[in-house]
Amino acid sequence: MRKLRSIGAFLNFLLIISIFAGALPMQGLAQTPAAAVVDGAYSEQLASIESKVEARRKALGIPGMSLAIVKDDKVIYSKGLGFKDFENKVPATADTQFAIGSSTKAFTGLTVLMSAEEGKFSLDDSPKKVLPYFKMADPDTDKNITIRDLLTHSSGLNRTDIAMITGKLNRQQLIRVAGEAEPIGKLRERFGYQNLMYATAGEVVAVAQGQPWEKFVPERIFKPLGMTNSNMSITEMEKAKDRSFGYSYNFDSKETEKLPYRNIDHVGPAGSINSSSNDMARWLRFVLAGGVFDGKRLVSESSFNEWMKPQMKVDPAGNSNYALGWFVQKLNGLTVVQHGGNIDGFNAMVAMIPEKKLGFVMLTNVTGSSLGGELMPMVWEAFLGKSGATVTATGDDVPPQNEVGKYRFEAAGFDMEIELKDGKLLANVPGQPTYTLEKVSGRKYKLAGAPEGFFITFKDKELLLEQPQGNFTLPKKDADASGPKSAPEAKELIGKWTAEGSGRTLEIKETDGNVTLNIEGQPPYTLTAREKDSFNMAPLPEAFWLKVKRGEDGKITGFTSHQPQAIVEFKKASGAKIEMTADELMKKAIDALGGAEALRKITSRETVADVVLEQQGVKGIATSWTKAPNKNATETKITALGIEIASIWEYFDGENGEQATSFSPVSKYTGKRLDDIRLASDFSTVLDWKSKFKKAEVSRIAKCGDEECYVVDFEPNAGSNFTDYYSTKTFLLMRREGSIPSSTSSQQVPFSTRFEDYREVDGIKIAFKSVNNTTGNGDVVSTIRSVKHNVNIDDKLFVPRKF
């Protein structure tokens, strides 16, 4: 039961963000601050936006930012907020340079269109026409992929970012690495965000134009737009007097950490541009004017329309699409065009509604913030309005019973219910414990039992939920509100269903006259009518729906769950009664491994394993040392194209630990992540499992591969829940599913690990092969070369290491 380690488990944490960059030593900070722009004609709207943005900036731990808003070809707001140099409290300005990250992709798309207009190539030519060495691992994709496909994330590849972020390979080498990666789908079959395909598109422009992409952009875009405070590389940004440093914010420790700059010239077209909000306001004006700036057209109308036109569905229903460097979505009949940028130390958002000649650019100096997504509704509502009256809070004279009711948490897809019991207000959240509300002042309450930073403020017909990862307004539901009603035909689906492949089980049941789909830890979803034998999952968007399958006799044999980027098959769950208890199962699992006596004889282990990151095009060798009672360390060497490109070191000394790499700052384990590492490092977890977990329950029998497995849900005393699958024949662990938490964002990365090829070594069985899967990494296959037990391991090994 000891959590086996895999390179995928720790590398996936690094791949949440799009591309990485950083900050240089402080110098040349003196400057004349840029004057802030606040248009008096929109003073009320702008004051409201600034107030909300400042509150969120502070709540999200963002040291500094810059914001510009454009309306009707005029910059109506441009201002720096907070600090570009957090340590010395130097204010950010509207001219402060920040890395814009993947917001660069729209520039790259435009350079491709400009080159195509000049007849250098066609969007539907093969990249091989310009880059003869370009290849893809899938023969059909290699034959049919076009330059257009490079820009639409339709290559069939998963992210191939690991080789990129190490900084050891040049652009041509990285393009070759992409050709080594195994695809996760066929060409144009699904949306798959791809930085190296954008690097390839930029190289296509460079070769076709006979000059580097880094020179083409300044000459053909920056200069005509007057973007004199923008550049193409961190080395250029270093020369700017008014520039920001990059930071990360740890929500567990509440610490702000300054990060080093990283040069990403090798993948520049995917995200290397640096700019200011004043300069990016010029970019907004150009886009909102349809490709014209100060009366001069930079690109033809037809090419501009191609640039902005939806080309690839991000979700199967087409609610979100990708153009040539832009995400395109619909909002109440209007078009939202946007692209964010996430880089180590920086986060950006460029968003606009062309029909209303309205847009904004946000530049921040923190890794992976949610503020860009939150800003869109703030800006749109301030200028375009929203349905319903604006509600303001009242004073202390509101009796507690007036706060009772259900409040709709639309973003999370469930209702929060407030009840009054024994004179105290309680908040009930699906899948979570009941929280007692402790009054702070007026109608503001703290959620007792929740982590620090969670508050509720009641208003007349809504409540404001404040939390470290974001604030949300929850409207109060009328007592007589009907809500969504399930379709009568949905009753045929009542029962338990198992997902093909993963073996996960869900239940469809009837409650209060409504048929709902129920997944552990999530709110119930009402199955409403869509079309014959199809159901929507209210309140989720229409991109989430079910399609029934029937046999020749007309009876339901299963259904498919359709959701963005995934279609999952479900069949009836086994009706077999689970006789096995967790105690009985774990005893059999211990015996299957060799027995408690044999396991206790093992006090240390040294393992060497080959590692293949199949969808990344890279390989590695990992050496691990573990020592009782709870120490471990792993060193991994990564290679690509036969070149060593990275070293990774992680350790836990029994109390603390961290991960260090040759290509990124040290990441110290904190919070839930530290709890998970502590549990994973404990040699005795499998033997003393009862003392480690609050709950362990054999919930069902499910298929895992070709075998039937007992499914066991574990809830540790501290750390993340996970689910194990044990063979009903051998009682060996076959699969584990869980999630990896982050201390610097609200994201949790789901993972699954298969364990195969058990062999006996020194009287105990060990899985010599494991396959770890995350969305960012794809499959990471680890195959053990050698295992040595009870070797002498010096405690001095379990210490930090610098590269």
C-alpha positions in Angstrom: 0.0 0.0 0.0 3.1 2.2 0.2 2.6 4.8 -2.5 5.1 3.9 -5.2 7.0 6.8 -6.6 7.0 7.8 -10.3 8.6 10.5 -12.2 5.2 11.5 -13.5 4.0 12.3 -10.0 6.5 15.1 -9.5 7.0 16.3 -13.1 3.3 16.9 -13.6 3.3 19.6 -11.0 5.7 21.6 -13.2 3.5 21.4 -16.3 0.4 23.1 -15.1 1.5 26.3 -16.7 1.9 27.1 -20.4 5.5 28.1 -20.7 8.2 29.1 -18.2 10.2 32.2 -17.7 11.6 34.3 -14.8 13.4 37.4 -13.5 17.0 38.9 -13.5 19.0 40.6 -10.8 17.7 44.0 -9.8 19.2 47.0 -11.6 18.2 50.2 -13.3 15.0 50.6 -11.4 14.9 54.4 -11.3 12.4 55.9 -13.7 9.7 58.5 -14.1 6.4 56.8 -13.4 3.9 56.8 -16.3 0.9 58.9 -15.7 -2.2 56.8 -15.0 -5.1 57.2 -17.4 -8.7 57.2 -16.0 -11.3 58.5 -18.4 -13.8 60.7 -16.5 -16.6 59.8 -18.8 -16.4 56.2 -17.4 -15.3 57.1 -13.8 -18.0 55.1 -12.1 -17.4 51.9 -14.1 -13.6 52.3 -13.8 -13.7 52.9 -10.1 -15.8 49.8 -9.6 -13.4 47.7 -11.7 -10.3 49.0 -9.9 -11.8 48.4 -6.5 -12.7 44.8 -7.3 -9.4 44.2 -9.0 -7.4 45.5 -6.1 -9.3 43.3 -3.7 -8.7 40.2 -5.8 -5.0 41.1 -6.4 -4.3 41.2 -2.7 -6.4 38.1 -2.0 -4.6 36.1 -4.7 -1.1 37.2 -3.4 -0.2 39.1 -6.6 2.6 41.6 -5.8 1.9 43.9 -8.7 0.1 44.3 -12.0 -0.8 46.7 -14.8 -4.2 47.0 -16.5 -5.3 48.8 -19.6 -8.9 49.1 -20.9 -9.8 50.2 -24.4 -13.3 51.4 -25.5 -14.2 52.7 -29.0 -10.6 53.0 -30.1 -9.6 55.0 -27.0 -7.6 54.0 -23.9 -9.9 54.9 -21.1 -7.9 53.3 -18.3 -4.2 52.5 -18.0 -2.6 52.1 -14.6 -0.1 50.1 -12.5 -1.3 48.6 -9.2 0.9 47.1 -6.5 4.6 46.6 -6.9 6.9 45.5 -9.7 9.7 45.0 -7.1 7.9 43.5 -4.0 10.9 43.4 -1.7 11.7 47.1 -2.2 8.1 48.2 -2.7 8.7 49.9 -6.0 5.3 50.6 -7.7 4.3 49.1 -11.0 3.3 51.5 -13.7 1.4 51.5 -17.0 4.9 51.3 -18.7 6.3 48.5 -16.6 7.3 45.6 -18.7 5.9 42.1 -17.9 6.2 38.8 -19.8 3.0 38.2 -21.7 3.6 34.5 -22.1 1.2 32.6 -24.4 -0.6 35.9 -25.3 2.4 35.9 -27.8 0.6 33.2 -29.8 -1.8 35.7 -31.5 1.3 37.6 -32.7 2.7 34.4 -34.2 -0.6 33.6 -35.9 -0.5 37.1 -37.5 3.0 36.6 -38.8 2.0 33.4 -40.5 -1.0 35.2 -42.2 1.2 38.1 -43.3 3.7 35.6 -44.8 0.9 33.7 -46.5 -0.4 37.0 -48.0 3.0 37.5 -49.6 2.9 34.1 -51.2 5.6 32.6 -49.1 3.4 29.6 -48.5 -0.2 28.6 -48.1 -1.9 27.9 -44.7 -2.8 24.5 -46.1 0.8 23.6 -47.2 2.7 21.0 -45.3 5.3 22.4 -42.9 7.8 20.2 -44.8 7.5 22.7 -47.7 9.5 25.1 -45.6 11.1 22.8 -43.0 12.1 19.5 -44.7 13.2 17.9 -41.4 9.7 18.3 -39.9 8.0 15.0 -39.1 5.3 13.5 -36.9 5.4 10.0 -35.3 1.9 9.1 -36.6 2.2 8.4 -40.4 -1.2 9.8 -41.3 -0.6 13.0 -39.4 2.9 13.3 -40.9 1.4 13.0 -44.3 -1.6 15.4 -43.9 -0.7 18.0 -41.3 -0.7 21.6 -42.5 0.8 24.9 -41.4 -2.8 25.9 -40.3 -2.8 22.8 -38.0 0.3 24.1 -36.2 -1.7 27.2 -35.1 -5.0 25.4 -34.1 -3.7 22.9 -31.5 -5.0 20.1 -33.7 -1.8 18.0 -34.2 -3.0 15.1 -32.0 -0.1 15.6 -29.7 -0.3 16.0 -25.9 1.8 18.8 -24.4 5.5 18.2 -25.1 6.8 20.8 -22.7 9.4 19.0 -20.7 12.2 19.2 -23.4 11.2 22.8 -23.9 11.4 24.0 -20.3 14.9 22.5 -19.7 16.4 25.2 -22.0 19.0 22.8 -23.3 17.8 22.4 -26.9 17.5 24.9 -29.8 14.4 25.4 -31.8 15.2 23.0 -34.5 16.0 20.3 -32.0 12.7 20.9 -30.1 10.8 20.5 -33.4 12.5 17.2 -33.8 11.6 16.2 -30.3 7.9 16.8 -31.1 8.3 14.3 -33.9 9.5 11.7 -31.4 6.4 12.0 -29.2 3.6 9.5 -29.4 0.2 11.2 -30.2 -2.9 10.9 -28.0 -5.2 11.3 -31.0 -5.4 11.6 -34.7 -4.9 14.8 -36.6 -7.8 17.3 -36.0 -9.6 14.7 -33.8 -9.3 16.7 -30.6 -8.0 20.0 -29.2 -4.5 19.6 -27.6 -2.6 22.7 -26.5 0.8 22.6 -28.1 3.7 25.0 -27.5 6.2 23.3 -29.8 3.8 23.5 -32.8 3.8 27.3 -32.3 7.6 27.3 -32.1 7.4 25.4 -35.5 5.0 28.0 -37.0 7.4 30.7 -36.0 10.3 28.9 -37.6 8.2 28.4 -40.8 7.9 32.2 -40.9 11.6 32.7 -40.2 12.8 30.4 -42.9 10.2 31.6 -45.5 11.0 35.3 -44.8 14.8 34.8 -44.6 15.0 36.5 -41.2 14.4 35.4 -37.6 10.9 35.5 -36.3 12.3 37.7 -33.5 13.1 40.4 -36.1 10.0 40.0 -38.2 7.6 40.8 -35.3 9.3 44.1 -34.3 9.5 45.3 -37.9 6.1 44.3 -39.1 4.0 44.6 -36.0 5.7 46.6 -33.2 7.0 49.4 -35.3 3.7 50.2 -37.2 1.7 50.0 -34.0 4.2 52.3 -32.1 4.9 49.5 -29.6 8.3 51.0 -28.6 8.3 49.5 -25.1 7.9 45.8 -26.2 10.6 43.2 -27.0 11.1 39.6 -27.9 13.4 38.2 -25.2 14.2 38.2 -21.5 17.7 39.4 -22.4 16.2 42.5 -24.0 13.8 43.0 -21.1 16.8 43.0 -18.7 17.8 46.3 -20.3 14.5 48.0 -19.5 14.6 50.4 -16.5 10.9 49.9 -15.9 10.4 46.2 -15.7 8.9 43.8 -13.2 10.4 40.9 -11.4 8.5 37.6 -11.3 7.1 35.9 -8.2 5.2 32.9 -6.8 2.7 33.0 -3.9 2.3 30.1 -1.6 -1.2 29.8 -0.2 -0.1 27.4 2.5 2.8 29.4 3.9 1.5 32.9 2.7 5.0 33.6 1.4 5.9 35.5 -1.7 9.0 34.2 -3.5 11.0 36.1 -6.1 11.8 33.8 -9.1 14.7 34.0 -11.4 14.3 35.0 -15.1 14.5 32.2 -17.6 15.4 32.8 -21.3 12.9 31.0 -23.6 14.2 32.2 -26.9 14.3 28.6 -28.1 10.4 28.6 -28.1 9.9 32.3 -28.6 6.9 32.1 -31.0 5.0 30.2 -28.2 5.5 32.9 -25.6 8.6 35.1 -25.4 7.2 38.6 -25.9 7.5 41.2 -23.1 5.4 44.3 -23.0 3.6 47.0 -21.0 -0.1 47.7 -20.6 0.3 51.0 -22.5 2.0 49.2 -25.4 -0.5 46.3 -25.4 -3.4 48.9 -25.5 -2.1 49.7 -29.0 -2.4 46.0 -29.8 -5.9 46.0 -28.6 -6.8 49.1 -30.6 -5.4 47.4 -33.7 -7.4 44.2 -33.2 -10.6 46.0 -32.3 -10.3 48.1 -35.4 -10.3 45.0 -37.6 -6.6 45.1 -38.4 -6.2 48.8 -38.9 -4.2 51.2 -36.8 -4.3 55.0 -37.2 -5.8 54.5 -40.6 -3.2 52.1 -41.9 -4.1 48.4 -42.6 -1.4 46.0 -41.6 -3.2 42.8 -42.9 -5.9 42.3 -45.4 -9.5 42.1 -44.3 -9.7 38.5 -45.4 -6.6 37.5 -43.6 -7.8 39.3 -40.5 -11.1 37.4 -40.6 -9.2 34.2 -41.0 -7.1 35.1 -37.9 -10.2 35.5 -35.7 -12.3 32.8 -37.2 -13.0 29.6 -35.1 -10.9 26.8 -36.6 -10.9 24.1 -34.0 -13.4 23.1 -31.4 -12.0 23.3 -27.9 -15.0 21.3 -26.6 -17.0 18.9 -28.7 -20.1 21.0 -28.5 -18.2 24.0 -30.0 -19.0 26.4 -27.0 -15.4 27.3 -27.0 -13.2 27.3 -30.1 -9.7 28.2 -31.2 -8.8 30.5 -34.0 -5.2 31.2 -35.2 -3.8 32.3 -31.8 -7.1 33.2 -30.1 -9.7 31.5 -28.0 -13.2 32.4 -29.3 -16.3 32.0 -27.2 -19.9 33.3 -27.3 -21.5 35.3 -24.5 -25.1 36.3 -24.7 -24.9 36.5 -28.4 -21.6 38.5 -28.4 -18.2 37.2 -29.3 -15.4 37.0 -26.7 -11.9 36.8 -28.2 -9.1 36.2 -25.7 -5.8 34.5 -24.8 -4.0 34.2 -21.5 -0.4 33.8 -20.8 1.1 31.8 -17.9 4.8 31.8 -17.3 6.9 31.1 -14.3 6.6 34.4 -12.4 4.1 36.1 -14.7 0.5 35.8 -15.8 -1.4 37.8 -18.5 -4.8 38.1 -20.1 -5.8 39.8 -23.4 -9.5 39.8 -23.9 -12.1 41.8 -26.0 -15.6 41.9 -27.4 -15.1 43.2 -30.9 -18.8 44.0 -31.5 -18.7 46.5 -28.6 -15.2 47.8 -29.4 -14.3 46.9 -25.8 -11.2 45.1 -24.5 -8.6 44.9 -21.8 -5.1 43.7 -21.2 -3.9 42.5 -17.7 -0.3 41.9 -16.9 0.7 40.5 -13.5 3.9 39.3 -11.8 2.8 36.0 -10.2 2.7 32.5 -11.5 -0.6 31.0 -12.6 -3.2 33.5 -11.2 -6.9 33.1 -11.8 -7.4 36.9 -12.0 -7.5 37.1 -15.8 -10.6 34.9 -16.0 -12.2 36.8 -13.1 -11.6 40.1 -14.8 -13.6 39.3 -17.9 -17.0 39.4 -16.2 -16.0 42.4 -14.1 -15.2 44.4 -17.3 -18.0 43.1 -19.4 -20.6 43.8 -16.7 -19.3 47.2 -15.9 -19.8 48.4 -19.5 -22.5 46.1 -20.8 -24.6 45.6 -17.7 -26.0 42.4 -16.2 -29.5 41.2 -15.6 -31.0 41.8 -12.2 -30.6 44.7 -9.8 -27.4 45.5 -8.1 -27.7 44.5 -4.5 -26.0 46.3 -1.6 -25.4 45.1 1.9 -27.4 46.5 4.8 -26.5 46.9 8.5 -26.7 44.9 11.7 -30.4 44.9 12.0 -31.0 41.8 9.8 -32.1 38.8 11.9 -30.2 35.6 11.3 -33.3 33.8 10.0 -33.4 36.2 7.1 -30.1 34.7 5.8 -31.5 31.2 5.7 -32.0 29.7 2.2 -30.3 28.2 -0.8 -27.7 30.2 -2.7 -26.7 29.2 -6.2 -22.9 28.6 -6.7 -23.0 28.7 -10.5 -19.2 28.5 -11.0 -19.1 25.3 -9.0 -22.4 23.9 -10.2 -24.2 23.4 -6.9 -26.3 25.1 -4.2 -24.9 26.2 -0.8 -27.6 25.9 1.8 -27.7 28.2 4.9 -29.7 26.9 7.8 -30.3 28.2 11.4 -29.9 25.5 14.1 -29.7 26.1 17.8 -29.4 29.8 17.2 -26.3 29.5 14.9 -26.1 29.9 11.1 -24.7 26.8 9.4 -23.4 26.5 5.8 -23.9 23.2 4.0 -21.7 22.5 1.0 -22.2 19.2 -1.0 -19.4 16.7 -0.2 -17.9 18.8 2.6 -18.5 19.1 6.4 -21.0 21.6 7.7 -19.4 24.9 8.6 -20.6 27.1 11.5 -20.7 30.8 10.6 -19.0 33.0 13.2 -20.0 36.6 13.0 -17.3 39.1 12.2 -19.3 42.3 11.9 -22.6 43.4 10.3 -23.6 40.6 7.9 -20.1 39.2 7.5 -19.3 35.8 8.9 -16.2 33.5 9.1 -16.5 29.9 8.1 -15.4 28.0 11.3 -13.5 24.8 10.4 -12.5 26.1 6.9 -8.9 27.2 6.2 -8.0 30.8 6.8 -9.4 33.4 4.5 -13.0 32.0 4.0 -15.8 34.5 4.7 -19.4 35.0 3.8 -21.1 38.4 3.6 -24.9 38.4 3.2 -26.7 40.9 1.0 -30.4 41.4 0.3 -30.7 38.7 -2.4 -27.2 37.2 -2.6 -24.1 36.4 -0.6 -20.4 37.1 -1.3 -18.1 34.1 -0.7 -14.5 35.2 -0.1 -11.8 32.6 -0.4 -8.0 32.7 -1.1 -8.4 31.4 -4.7 -11.2 33.7 -5.7 -14.4 35.6 -4.6 -17.8 34.6 -5.9 -21.3 36.1 -5.7 -24.0 33.5 -5.0 -27.6 34.7 -5.8 -30.3 33.5 -3.4 -32.8 31.1 -4.8 -36.5 31.9 -4.4 -38.3 29.5 -2.1 -40.7 28.6 -4.9 -38.1 28.4 -7.6 -38.6 25.2 -9.6 -35.1 24.7 -10.8 -34.3 22.2 -13.6 -36.6 19.2 -13.9 -35.3 15.8 -15.1 -36.8 14.1 -18.1 -39.2 11.3 -17.3 -37.2 8.9 -19.6 -34.1 9.4 -17.3 -35.6 7.0 -14.8 -34.4 4.1 -17.1 -30.9 5.0 -16.1 -31.4 4.6 -12.3 -28.6 2.4 -10.9 -24.8 2.2 -10.6 -22.6 2.5 -13.6 -18.9 1.8 -14.2 -16.6 3.7 -16.5 -14.7 1.6 -19.1 -11.0 1.7 -18.6 -10.8 3.6 -15.3 -13.4 1.5 -13.5 -14.8 4.5 -11.6 -18.4 4.2 -10.5 -21.2 6.7 -10.4 -24.8 6.4 -9.4 -28.0 7.7 -11.1 -30.8 7.9 -8.6 -34.2 9.6 -8.0 -34.4 12.2 -5.2 -37.4 14.4 -4.6 -38.9 13.5 -8.0 -35.7 14.4 -9.9 -33.3 11.9 -11.5 -29.7 13.0 -10.9 -26.2 11.7 -11.7 -24.1 11.5 -8.6 -20.3 11.5 -8.4 -18.5 11.3 -5.1 -17.3 14.8 -4.0 -19.5 16.6 -6.5 -23.0 18.1 -6.5 -25.8 16.0 -8.1 -26.5 16.8 -11.8 -30.1 16.7 -13.0 -30.6 14.8 -16.2 -32.8 17.1 -18.3 -34.1 16.4 -21.9 -31.8 17.0 -24.8 -33.1 14.8 -27.6 -34.2 11.2 -27.9 -32.0 9.0 -25.7 -29.8 12.0 -24.8 -29.7 14.1 -21.6 -28.1 17.3 -20.5 -26.5 17.4 -17.0 -27.9 20.6 -15.4 -26.5 22.9 -14.3 -23.4 22.1 -16.3 -23.1 23.7 -19.8 -24.5 21.8 -22.8 -21.0 20.5 -23.6 -21.6 18.0 -20.8 -24.3 15.4 -21.8 -25.1 11.7 -21.9 -26.0 9.5 -24.9 -27.9 6.2 -24.1 -27.0 2.9 -25.8 -29.6 0.2 -26.3 -29.5 -3.4 -27.3 -31.6 -5.2 -29.9 -34.4 -5.7 -27.3 -34.5 -1.9 -26.7 -33.2 -2.1 -23.2 -30.4 0.2 -22.1 -27.0 -1.5 -22.2 -24.9 1.6 -21.3 -24.3 5.2 -22.1 -21.5 7.6 -23.2 -20.6 10.6 -21.2 -19.6 13.5 -23.5 -17.6 16.4 -22.1 -14.9 18.8 -23.3 -11.9 16.7 -24.6 -13.3 13.4 -23.4 -15.9 10.8 -24.2 -16.3 8.0 -21.6 -18.2 4.7 -21.9 -20.2 3.5 -19.0 -21.8 0.1 -18.4 -23.9 -1.3 -15.6 -21.9 -1.8 -12.4 -21.5 -5.3 -11.1 -24.4 -6.1 -8.8 -22.2 -8.5 -6.8 -22.4 -7.9 -3.0 -19.1 -6.9 -1.5 -18.4 -9.3 1.3 -14.8 -8.2 1.8 -14.0 -5.7 4.5 -11.0 -3.3 4.4 -9.4 -5.3 7.2 -9.8 -8.6 5.4 -8.6 -7.1 2.1 -5.5 -5.4 3.5 -4.5 -8.6 5.3 -4.7 -10.5 2.0 -2.8 -7.6 0.2 0.0 -7.8 2.8 0.2 -11.6 2.4 0.2 -11.2 -1.4 3.3 -9.0 -1.1 5.1 -11.7 1.0 3.6 -11.3 4.4 4.2 -8.9 7.3 7.3 -10.6 8.6 9.0 -10.4 5.2 8.0 -6.8 4.7 9.3 -5.8 8.2 12.7 -7.3 7.3 13.2 -4.7 4.5 14.6 -1.5 6.1 16.1 0.2 3.0 15.9 0.0 -0.8 17.9 1.2 -3.7 16.1 1.1 -7.1 17.3 2.0 -10.6 14.6 2.4 -13.3 14.3 3.3 -17.0 11.8 6.0 -17.6 10.0 6.8 -20.9 7.7 9.8 -21.2 5.9 8.4 -24.2 3.9 11.5 -25.2 6.8 13.9 -24.5 9.5 12.4 -26.8 12.0 12.2 -23.9 13.5 9.4 -21.7 15.4 9.1 -18.4 17.0 7.0 -15.7 15.7 7.4 -12.1 17.6 6.2 -9.0 15.7 6.1 -5.8 16.7 5.5 -2.2 14.3 4.8 0.6 15.1 4.2 4.3 13.0 3.2 7.2 11.1 4.7 8.9 10.3 7.5 6.4 13.1 8.9 4.3 13.4 8.9 0.5 15.2 10.6 -2.3 15.1 10.3 -6.1 17.5 11.5 -8.8 16.4 11.5 -12.4 18.4 12.3 -15.5 16.4 13.2 -18.6 17.5 12.8 -22.2 16.1 13.8 -25.6 17.6 13.1 -29.0 20.3 11.3 -27.1 21.3 14.5 -25.2 21.1 14.9 -21.4 18.8 17.9 -20.9 17.8 17.9 -17.3 18.5 16.6 -13.7 15.8 16.4 -11.1 16.3 15.8 -7.4 13.6 15.3 -4.8 13.9 14.3 -1.2 12.0 13.9 2.1 14.1 13.7 5.3 11.2 12.5 7.6 10.0 16.0 8.4 10.5 18.3 5.3 11.4 18.0 1.7 11.6 19.7 -1.6 12.1 19.2 -5.4 15.0 20.8 -7.2 15.7 20.7 -10.9 18.4 22.0 -13.3 15.8 24.2 -15.0 13.5 25.7 -12.3 13.5 27.1 -8.8 13.4 24.8 -5.8 9.9 23.8 -4.8 9.5 23.2 -1.1 6.8 20.8 0.0 4.1 22.5 2.1 0.5 22.0 3.1 -1.3 19.0 1.6 1.5 18.3 -0.8 3.8 17.8 2.2 1.2 15.6 3.9 1.1 13.4 0.7 4.9 13.1 0.5 5.0 12.2 4.2 2.5 9.4 3.7 4.2 8.2 0.5 7.6 8.0 2.3 6.4 6.0 5.3 7.9 2.4 5.1 5.2 1.1 7.5 2.1 2.5 5.8 1.1 -0.8 4.3 1.6 -2.6 7.6 0.2 0.1 10.0 -2.4 1.4 7.6 -5.1 1.6 10.3 -3.2 4.3 12.1 -2.6 6.3 8.9 -6.2 6.6 7.7 -9.5 8.1 8.9 -11.4 5.8 6.6 -10.7 2.9 4.3 -13.7 1.3 2.6 -14.1 -1.5 0.0 -16.7 0.3 -2.1 -17.2 -2.0 -5.1 -15.8 -4.5 -7.6 -14.7 -3.0 -10.9 -12.7 -4.0 -14.0 -9.1 -2.9 -14.1 -7.5 -4.1 -17.3 -8.3 -7.8 -17.8 -9.0 -8.4 -14.1 -11.7 -7.8 -11.6 -10.6 -5.6 -8.8 -11.7 -4.7 -5.3 -12.0 -0.9 -5.2 -10.8 0.7 -1.9 -11.3 4.4 -1.1 -8.8 5.8 1.3 -9.1 9.0 3.4 -5.8 9.7 5.2 -5.5 11.5 8.5 -3.7 14.2 6.6 -3.3 14.6 2.9 -5.3 13.8 -0.3 -7.8 11.0 -0.7 -7.0 8.3 -3.2 -8.5 5.1 -4.6 -6.7 1.7 -4.9 -7.7 -1.3 -7.1 -6.6 -4.7 -5.8 -6.9 -7.9 -7.9 -9.7 -10.2 -6.7 -7.4 -13.1 -7.7 -3.9 -12.2 -6.5 -4.8 -9.3 -4.1 -1.9 -7.3 -5.5 -2.3 -3.5 -6.1 -3.2 -3.0 -9.8 -4.0 0.7 -10.0 -4.1 3.9 -8.0 -6.1 7.1 -8.7 -5.9 10.4 -6.9 -4.8 14.0 -7.4 -1.7 16.1 -6.8 -2.3 19.4 -4.9 -0.6 22.6 -5.5 0.5 25.1 -2.9 0.7 28.0 -5.3 -2.7 27.7 -7.1 -6.1 26.1 -6.6 -5.4 23.5 -9.2 -5.2 19.8 -8.4 -3.8 17.5 -11.1 -5.6 14.1 -11.3 -3.3 11.1 -11.8 -3.6 7.4 -12.3 -0.9 4.8 -12.0 -1.0 1.2 -13.2 1.3 -1.4 -11.5 2.4 -4.4 -13.6 5.0 -7.2 -13.8 5.2 -8.2 -10.1 8.4 -10.1 -9.3 9.8 -11.5 -6.1 12.9 -9.9 -4.6 14.2 -11.0 -1.2 10.9 -12.6 -0.3 8.6 -9.8 -1.2 6.9 -8.8 -4.5 7.5 -5.6 -6.3 5.9 -4.1 -9.4 8.7 -3.9 -11.9 6.6 -1.7 -14.3 4.4 1.3 -13.5 2.5 3.6 -15.9 1.7 7.0 -14.5 -0.7 9.2 -16.4 -1.5 12.9 -16.0 -3.1 15.2 -18.5 0.1 17.3 -18.8 2.6 14.4 -19.1 0.6 11.7 -20.8 1.9 8.2 -20.0 5.2 7.9 -18.0 6.4 4.3 -18.1 8.9 3.3 -15.4 10.7 -0.1 -15.7 12.9 -1.2 -12.9 16.4 -2.3 -13.9 17.6 -3.3 -10.4 16.5 -3.5 -6.8 18.8 -3.8 -3.7 17.4 -4.3 -0.2 18.9 -3.5 3.2 21.8 -1.5 1.7 23.6 1.0 3.9 22.2 4.5 3.1 23.7 7.5 4.9 21.2 10.0 6.2 23.3 12.7 4.6 21.8 11.6 1.3 18.4 13.0 2.3 19.3 16.7 2.0 18.8 19.6 -0.5 20.8 19.6 -3.7 21.7 22.5 -5.9 22.2 22.4 -9.7 
